[in-house]
Amino acid sequence: MLLLVLDVGDPLFLEPYWMRHSAKSAVVVSGWHRMSYLTNNGFISVELERHIRALHRAVGNAVEEDKFIVFGSGCTQLINALVYALSPDNATTPASVVATAPYYPLYKAQTNLFDGREYEWKGITSKWINSSVVSTKNFIEFVTSPNNPDGLLHKSVLGVKSVIYDHAYYWPHFSAIPAPADEDVMLFSGSKTSGHASSRFGWALIKDEKVYDKVVQYMKVNTMGVSRDTQLRVLKLIKVILGEMGGGGDIFEFGYKALKNRWRKLNEIVSWSNRFSLQQIDPQYCTYFSKMRDPSPAYAWVKCEFEEDVDCAKVLKEAGIISRRGTLFEASSRYTRLSLIKTEDDFDLLLRKMVAVVSENGVSSI
Amino acid sequence: MLLLVLDVGDPLFLEPYWMRHSAKSAVVVSGWHRMSYLTNNGFISVELERHIRALHRAVGNAVEEDKFIVFGSGCTQLINALVYALSPDNATTPASVVATAPYYPLYKAQTNLFDGREYEWKGITSKWINSSVVSTKNFIEFVTSPNNPDGLLHKSVLGVKSVIYDHAYYWPHFSAIPAPADEDVMLFSGSKTSGHASSRFGWALIKDEKVYDKVVQYMKVNTMGVSRDTQLRVLKLIKVILGEMGGGGDIFEFGYKALKNRWRKLNEIVSWSNRFSLQQIDPQYCTYFSKMRDPSPAYAWVKCEFEEDVDCAKVLKEAGIISRRGTLFEASSRYTRLSLIKTEDDFDLLLRKMVAVVSENGVSSI
């Protein structure tokens, strides 16, 4: 019988989303929320928000107590939502959106695609660092920490008021957690917490209520919030993560060990010749593991050191290795990004191919 | 053990979305798709697309054979994606986005929120219908058919090249299906097909490949596609709908009967006095039911007929009935929209309150 599959006794269980303004007079029936646009708290599951806050407290990677939380379809969706929310409503000149190279390419791609009248992409921070314009105009600076592609912890370079801290990788499997992050605007992503990229779930922690209200409005108008099916799945995942934390199934312990080993093996192979170098990440004290920890980045930021190897991604491609060319991150083509967050089989294949290309010691493949 | 919950043997199963460009060299492992950004076909489940096409063929409400399909987080997300895709890339003047009043408010709200440089909201079609500008400038016309709020079938008023047909309500529970829709750009919504509004799923049928490519690009950059959890749920729903179609569990038959009865009861009560009137919808031949069918709209578009009842939503509110004021649809405040797609309990309550307000015959409540 179809209606059982639909979870409720009536397939006409639609409730327009504007009914939230009159929730007092709405008759709430058991099962109603499962299909309606609404949850108890607009588009945001109260239970999921509570568990996300508990996760941040348990991991110690973000101060959540004095922040609002808003969900997005991945932190991808929240990138433009925050640019929109931090831009002035009626400015004579649009806000300038910037990032420090090498940076995650989507900041630029999304700002340019939406091409809003209130903001515009203005390139990399090194262009602006000594400019007097920074103190007189509206700037929105993206800071990715740990950084994608190089895994380093960063702070704002321009010191402007509106900074979007992308902390997608600020979890103990990818990085030391020296202290909980406590910036005004912070992004986190389900895809980097548990690996469920295709569920499309991310969240923002926002201190200022006006910024939060604008982001919520954006989410309503863009997609009327995030899929409830996704919210339910993420809730289950976070419950399991919290339940296993500190025990044998600790996802952060597992991920840290796996990536630490991968990083160590890759470094060892690269050290066999002077053809390539990798970013330097130092061991650091981690409050989650209560000890000094080795690096375990998600990506290797590979540099080709031979003079003739001007296109490092091409050098690796000819060795059968797929990477992301440095120019995509607005860096030199001498750099390229290798992903370490693959299946074990894929990673073993990568190592074998790296051994081959490193062993061509002194011989350029171009 | 946590890893079992994650469906795969390795929580580091992340695969960057740009890997699709090099799918041939990627090692695909069983279970991999469940977490990765990717499906076999970018962000779109091949199996779900196949079932959506089968549903359109079985219902006979859209010609899908010569169209591309793209998914969105509700057809909500696709509204701006299509405005973006139909706008010129490098025009000296932005495209003019218009709709015929009364229209679904989100077209205007979304176009204004994104405030892109390539398009701008230019109001209702009646302002433009005799203007020579229409033939020389880029216009994008929204046509909602059946219309929200009044349930009437519509065609383009301006006859421009770029028309977005929103067919969210073009299903046999809400409307007669005189013939399959065959426009170049058509929107459909899971929330109106099966009622699963909170799953946030919609789709567009698009004839032109260039428009399709731009929408796909928008979806990637906005949210990297639609949640796979949602896609899996919608796939299950469509399988059940198809399986029950024509039998005792036919959702369209059930919905049609329920809404036809609601519409009949509401009309009867309204007819007791001359205080209110409703939109006129005529019986029409429906190819799905192979017979003339009575009206069964999702909404009643109520007009207050008494001279002093200038704010019809207020009149109803004072009688304890929540509706949406006509001005939200850019119509007169003498109109207001009543939702008929409620629980049976809610609808019975609505009828009781309507009986009371209609019985105050000749007496204004203001």
Interface residues (C-beta under 8 A of the other chain):
Chain A: M1 L2 L3 V5 L6 D10 P11 L12 F13 L14 E15 P16 Y17 W18 M19 S22 S25 A26 V27 V29 W32 H33 R34 M35 S36 Y37 L38 T39 G72 S73 G74 T76 Q77 N80 Y84 L106 A109 Q110 L113 F114 D115 G116 R117 E118 S191 K192 S194 G195 H196 A197 S198 S199 R200 F201 Q217 Y218 V221 N222 T223 M224 G225 V226 S227 R228 D229 T230 R233 K236 L237 V240 I241 E244 G248 G249 D250 I251 F254 G255 A258 L259 A298 G320 I322 R324 S339 L340 I341 K342 T343 E344 D345 D346 L349
Chain B: M1 L2 L3 V5 L6 D10 P11 L12 F13 L14 E15 P16 Y17 W18 M19 S22 S25 A26 V27 V29 W32 H33 R34 M35 S36 Y37 L38 T39 G72 S73 G74 T76 Q77 N80 Y84 L106 A109 Q110 L113 F114 D115 G116 R117 E118 S191 K192 S194 G195 H196 A197 S198 S199 R200 F201 Q217 Y218 V221 N222 T223 M224 G225 V226 S227 R228 D229 T230 R233 K236 L237 V240 I241 E244 G248 G249 D250 I251 F254 G255 A258 L259 A298 G320 I322 R324 S339 L340 I341 K342 T343 E344 D345 D346 L349
